[in-house]
């Protein structure tokens, strides 16, 4: 139930942001950030087979740890991608609702990441090493 609640909150906040957005074309900076986020997400998909990841913060049977491509720099490149895309939306529509939704979305994605990491760490020494060597969302920082 917790995993589904996080996914619901994630899509609710993204939908809310999209609903109130003036559109990414209203800001060159917003459009640039959004495109960087989308490109980062596509890069992540190229390195992780489609059946390997789950929208819910749960591990799929037979999932494999990926540590190449963007996964070499961050443990959760898809979440980084979503945060960049929605940051672009917030920059394009600089209203309180967009920025507060972005902050809440970042918290939801952090909670999803923490849950996934706890599951990965259960009896998986390789993931514990990966966590020590790789940042969660922002390369070299966090």
Secondary structure as GFF3:
##gff-version 3
##sequence-region A 1 142
A	DSSP	alpha_helix	2	20	.	.	.	ID=ss1
A	DSSP	three_ten_helix	24	26	.	.	.	ID=ss2
A	DSSP	alpha_helix	28	47	.	.	.	ID=ss3
A	DSSP	three_ten_helix	50	52	.	.	.	ID=ss4
A	DSSP	three_ten_helix	69	72	.	.	.	ID=ss5
A	DSSP	alpha_helix	77	92	.	.	.	ID=ss6
A	DSSP	alpha_helix	96	121	.	.	.	ID=ss7
A	DSSP	alpha_helix	125	133	.	.	.	ID=ss8
###
